[in-house]
Amino acid sequence: MKRFNAIVVGCGAMGSSVSYNLASRGLRVLTLERFGLNHEFGSSHGRTRIIRLAYFEDQRYVPLLRRAFVSWDELAERSGTEVIRRLGGLMVGREEGRLVSGVLRSARMHSLPHKRMSAREVMEQFSALRLEEDHCAVYEENAGALFPDRCISSFVRAARESGCEFHFAERVTRWKPHPESVEVKTEKDTYEADKLVFSAGAWMGSLLPGLLPLTCERQVQFWFEPPKDGTFSGERMPVFIVEEDSSHYFYGIPDVGHGVKVARTHGGTPVDPETMERSVTDADLAPVRDFAQRRMPRLSASPIASMPCIYSNTPDMNFVVDFHPQDERVLLISACSGHGFKFSSVMGEVAAEMVTEGRSEFDISFLRIGRFSEK
């Protein structure tokens, strides 16, 4: 039976980063992925993803994001690949809404550079957007977009250079602890390791039945054709999130080569990742098209591309980063509730610290699994 220092299950954003960070510390690492590299069945695809620092969801994420930006820049330099692009970021809503008030609270708490803007100022500076008079916004200059396929491929390439072994198209069927190791069985072979890291996104529930209170949610991303005048280009339009009301949030990314990306965040249908509907329907498109036509009327009415993905949600919409309650040789670093990709560069570092030292220098106490049993 092949023996490793660590086995990583899942090779999306989190798994690829964990693999690199473990291997670069000198560990003998095996990474198992049930699908192929940069597959489109989970949560880590989608051409572009937003990265931002003034985090409205929870101010405790900001120290992690500070390091994430640095780590993405380091990956770009190491790989010679553009994995991140600064485009600026615009958080739009009403002043009393959760988005704007949360961004301002986060910016003030952590002394983050930001600029408050009225709806008129936004439309004068970014003519692609149409807002209501009672809207306002917070602009963050350092925000931008990540390129998921490049990010994951760069981590995998760097991990391989450090000796990590990757097995794609090899599904894990079970795992069990032994006194001196953790055993992992796949459809093809059986392996042993000193440590085991689960970073399997929507499949965490089936690999760890009954442990995590997860709900998998189907979401669809859309791309629309912009006019040819450059109004929607990355040079003239930032990434954005708009809070239409307390239960409807939409986000977008300017045209960086694929058209303008627009999607809804949350509010999707609960699904089983094994049987999720992959075709896109008119019902999927309707709310996104309505938003796009209302806020960016110069976009094409029909999308030029679409792609479903999965959010793996916890009850409080925060991540799970912790050791297994029954075995501290097993680390969970997944279930990111639809907002985890931007963190994956630093979360790989956190995981490597926890595997090798038993703790992380970052405060991740609010991401512990025990919070669910305490309620």
C-alpha positions in Angstrom: 0.0 0.0 0.0 1.4 3.4 -1.0 2.1 5.7 1.9 2.2 9.5 1.9 2.7 12.2 4.4 -0.6 13.7 3.4 -3.5 12.9 1.1 -5.7 15.8 -0.3 -9.2 14.9 -1.5 -10.5 17.3 -4.1 -8.5 19.5 -6.5 -10.6 22.6 -7.0 -9.5 26.0 -5.7 -8.9 24.9 -2.1 -7.4 21.4 -2.9 -5.0 22.7 -5.5 -3.7 25.4 -3.1 -3.5 23.0 -0.2 -1.6 20.5 -2.4 1.0 23.2 -3.4 1.4 24.5 0.1 1.9 21.1 1.6 4.3 19.9 -1.1 6.3 23.1 -1.0 7.0 22.4 2.7 8.6 19.2 1.8 5.7 16.7 2.5 5.1 13.8 0.2 1.5 14.6 -1.0 -1.1 12.7 -3.0 -4.1 14.6 -4.4 -7.2 12.7 -5.5 -9.8 14.3 -7.7 -12.9 12.4 -8.9 -13.1 14.5 -12.1 -10.5 16.1 -14.4 -8.4 19.2 -13.9 -10.5 22.3 -14.1 -13.8 20.4 -14.5 -17.1 22.2 -14.5 -19.1 20.0 -12.1 -18.4 21.7 -8.8 -17.7 25.2 -7.4 -14.3 26.3 -8.8 -15.0 27.1 -12.4 -16.6 30.1 -14.1 -13.8 32.0 -16.1 -13.6 34.8 -13.5 -14.3 35.4 -9.8 -14.4 38.6 -7.8 -11.8 39.3 -5.1 -12.3 42.2 -2.7 -11.0 43.3 0.7 -13.7 45.4 2.5 -15.7 42.3 3.3 -19.3 43.0 4.2 -20.2 39.4 5.1 -18.0 39.4 8.2 -15.1 41.7 9.2 -13.1 38.7 10.6 -12.3 37.6 7.0 -10.3 40.7 6.3 -6.9 39.6 7.7 -7.3 36.4 5.6 -8.0 38.5 2.5 -5.0 40.8 3.1 -2.8 37.7 2.9 -4.8 36.2 0.0 -4.0 39.2 -2.2 -0.3 38.8 -1.5 -0.5 35.1 -2.1 -2.2 35.5 -5.4 0.5 38.0 -6.5 3.2 35.5 -5.4 1.5 32.8 -7.4 1.4 35.0 -10.5 5.0 35.8 -10.2 6.0 32.2 -9.6 3.9 30.9 -12.5 4.4 33.7 -15.0 0.6 33.7 -15.4 -1.9 36.4 -14.9 -4.1 34.9 -12.2 -5.4 38.2 -10.8 -6.3 41.5 -12.3 -7.1 44.7 -10.4 -10.2 46.3 -11.9 -11.6 48.2 -8.9 -14.8 47.1 -7.1 -18.1 48.8 -6.6 -20.5 47.7 -3.8 -24.0 49.2 -4.5 -27.1 49.4 -2.5 -29.1 51.6 -0.2 -27.3 53.2 2.7 -29.2 51.2 5.3 -28.8 47.9 3.5 -26.5 45.1 4.6 -24.1 45.4 1.7 -23.1 49.1 1.9 -23.3 49.3 5.7 -21.2 46.1 6.0 -18.6 47.3 3.6 -18.2 50.6 5.4 -18.0 48.9 8.8 -15.3 46.5 7.5 -13.4 49.4 5.9 -13.4 51.5 9.0 -12.6 48.6 11.4 -9.5 47.7 9.3 -8.6 51.2 8.0 -9.1 50.1 4.4 -8.9 52.7 1.6 -12.4 53.3 0.1 -14.5 56.0 -1.5 -18.2 56.6 -0.9 -20.2 57.5 -4.0 -23.7 58.7 -4.8 -25.7 57.1 -7.5 -25.1 60.1 -9.8 -21.3 59.9 -9.2 -21.3 56.2 -10.0 -23.1 56.7 -13.3 -20.9 59.7 -14.3 -17.7 57.7 -13.7 -19.0 54.3 -14.9 -21.5 55.0 -17.7 -22.3 51.3 -18.2 -24.4 51.3 -15.0 -27.9 52.6 -14.2 -28.9 53.0 -10.6 -31.8 54.4 -8.6 -31.5 57.9 -7.0 -31.6 56.4 -3.5 -28.7 54.0 -4.3 -25.2 54.7 -3.0 -21.9 52.8 -3.4 -18.5 52.1 -1.9 -15.6 51.9 -4.3 -12.5 49.8 -3.5 -9.6 50.4 -5.9 -7.7 47.2 -5.2 -10.6 44.8 -5.9 -10.6 42.8 -9.1 -11.0 39.4 -10.7 -9.3 36.1 -10.5 -9.1 33.6 -13.4 -10.0 30.2 -11.9 -8.6 27.9 -14.5 -5.3 29.7 -14.4 -5.2 29.8 -10.6 -5.8 26.1 -10.2 -3.5 25.1 -13.1 -0.8 27.3 -11.6 -1.1 25.7 -8.2 -1.1 22.2 -9.7 2.0 22.9 -11.8 3.8 24.4 -8.8 2.8 21.5 -6.6 4.0 19.0 -9.1 7.3 20.8 -9.3 7.5 20.3 -5.5 6.8 16.5 -5.9 3.0 16.3 -5.4 1.4 13.3 -7.1 -2.0 14.0 -8.7 -4.5 11.3 -9.6 -7.4 12.7 -11.6 -10.5 10.7 -12.5 -10.1 8.7 -9.3 -13.0 8.9 -6.9 -12.6 8.3 -3.2 -15.1 5.6 -2.0 -14.3 5.5 1.7 -11.7 6.3 4.3 -11.0 5.0 7.8 -8.5 5.7 10.6 -5.9 3.3 11.8 -3.7 3.7 14.9 -0.7 4.7 12.8 -2.3 6.1 9.6 -5.4 7.1 7.8 -6.5 4.8 5.0 -8.1 6.1 1.8 -9.7 3.8 -0.7 -10.6 4.8 -4.2 -12.2 3.1 -7.2 -8.7 2.2 -8.3 -6.4 1.7 -5.3 -5.9 2.0 -1.6 -3.5 4.5 0.1 -2.3 5.4 3.5 -1.2 8.8 4.9 -0.2 10.4 8.1 -2.7 13.2 7.5 -5.8 13.6 5.4 -7.3 16.8 4.1 -10.8 17.0 2.7 -11.4 19.9 0.3 -14.2 18.3 -1.8 -16.8 21.1 -1.9 -20.3 19.8 -2.6 -19.1 16.2 -2.0 -18.1 16.8 1.6 -21.5 15.5 2.7 -21.1 12.1 1.0 -17.5 11.8 2.2 -18.3 12.8 5.8 -21.9 11.7 6.2 -23.7 13.3 9.1 -20.8 15.5 10.1 -21.6 18.8 8.4 -24.9 20.6 8.1 -24.6 21.3 4.4 -27.0 22.4 1.7 -26.0 22.3 -1.9 -27.4 25.1 -4.0 -27.5 25.3 -7.8 -26.5 28.6 -9.3 -26.1 29.7 -13.0 -23.6 32.2 -14.3 -24.3 34.1 -17.5 -22.2 36.2 -19.9 -23.7 39.0 -22.1 -22.4 40.7 -25.2 -21.3 44.3 -24.5 -21.4 47.1 -27.1 -18.1 47.6 -29.0 -17.3 51.0 -27.6 -15.3 49.7 -24.6 -17.8 51.0 -22.0 -17.9 47.5 -20.4 -14.2 46.8 -20.6 -12.0 46.2 -17.6 -10.4 49.6 -18.2 -13.7 51.5 -17.8 -15.9 49.3 -15.6 -15.2 47.7 -12.2 -16.4 44.4 -10.7 -19.6 45.1 -8.8 -22.1 43.7 -6.3 -25.6 45.2 -6.2 -28.1 44.6 -3.3 -31.4 45.1 -4.9 -33.2 44.3 -1.6 -32.5 42.3 1.5 -32.9 39.0 -0.3 -31.7 39.7 -3.9 -28.0 40.3 -4.6 -26.4 40.3 -8.1 -22.8 40.6 -9.1 -20.9 41.2 -12.3 -17.5 41.3 -13.9 -16.6 43.5 -16.9 -15.5 42.1 -20.2 -12.0 40.7 -19.8 -12.3 38.5 -22.8 -15.5 36.5 -22.3 -18.3 39.1 -22.4 -19.8 40.7 -19.3 -20.4 38.2 -16.5 -23.6 38.6 -14.5 -25.1 36.3 -11.9 -27.3 36.1 -8.9 -25.7 35.2 -5.5 -27.8 32.7 -3.5 -31.5 32.1 -3.9 -30.9 29.0 -6.1 -32.5 25.6 -5.9 -31.3 23.0 -3.4 -29.7 20.1 -5.3 -27.9 16.8 -4.9 -24.5 17.3 -6.7 -24.7 13.8 -8.1 -28.0 14.5 -10.0 -28.0 18.3 -10.5 -29.6 19.5 -13.7 -26.8 20.8 -15.9 -28.9 22.4 -18.7 -29.8 26.1 -18.3 -33.5 27.1 -18.4 -35.5 30.2 -19.0 -36.3 30.2 -15.3 -32.6 30.4 -14.5 -32.1 33.3 -16.9 -35.2 35.4 -16.1 -34.0 37.1 -12.8 -30.5 37.7 -14.1 -31.7 39.1 -17.5 -34.2 41.4 -15.7 -31.4 42.7 -13.5 -29.0 43.1 -16.4 -31.5 45.0 -18.5 -32.4 47.2 -15.6 -28.9 48.1 -14.4 -26.9 47.7 -17.7 -29.4 48.2 -20.5 -26.8 48.4 -23.2 -25.9 44.7 -22.8 -27.4 42.2 -25.2 -30.8 40.9 -24.1 -29.8 37.2 -24.6 -26.7 35.7 -23.0 -23.8 34.5 -25.1 -22.8 31.8 -22.6 -24.0 30.2 -19.4 -22.7 27.7 -16.9 -24.2 26.2 -13.7 -22.2 25.8 -10.5 -22.8 24.6 -6.9 -22.7 26.6 -3.7 -22.0 24.3 -0.7 -23.7 26.3 2.1 -23.4 26.0 5.9 -26.3 27.4 8.0 -24.4 30.6 8.8 -22.9 30.9 5.4 -19.3 30.8 6.8 -16.6 28.3 5.9 -15.6 25.2 7.7 -11.9 25.0 8.5 -11.1 22.6 11.3 -9.9 19.2 12.3 -12.4 16.3 12.4 -13.9 16.1 15.9 -12.9 12.5 16.2 -9.5 12.6 14.6 -7.1 15.5 14.4 -5.2 13.8 11.7 -8.1 14.7 9.4 -8.6 18.3 8.3 -11.7 19.8 6.7 -11.2 22.9 4.6 -14.3 23.2 2.5 -18.0 24.1 2.4 -17.4 27.8 1.5 -21.0 28.9 0.9 -20.5 30.5 -2.4 -17.8 33.0 -1.5 -14.6 30.9 -1.0 -12.6 31.1 -4.2 -10.9 34.4 -3.4 -9.6 32.9 -0.1 -8.1 29.7 -1.6 -4.6 31.1 -1.9 -4.4 31.9 1.8 -6.5 28.9 2.9 -3.8 26.6 1.4 -1.3 28.2 3.7 -3.7 27.9 6.7 -4.2 24.2 5.9 -0.5 23.6 5.6 0.1 25.3 9.0 -2.6 23.2 10.6 -1.3 19.9 9.1 2.3 20.5 10.0 2.0 22.6 13.2 -1.4 21.8 14.5 -2.6 25.4 14.4 -2.6 28.5 12.1 -1.3 32.0 12.8 -4.6 33.3 11.5 -7.7 33.6 13.7 -10.0 31.0 12.2 -11.9 30.3 15.4 -15.2 31.5 13.8 -14.8 28.8 11.2 -14.6 25.9 13.6 -17.0 23.0 13.1 -18.1 23.0 16.8 -20.2 26.1 16.3 -22.9 24.0 14.8 -23.3 21.7 17.8 -23.3 24.7 20.2 -26.6 26.0 18.9 
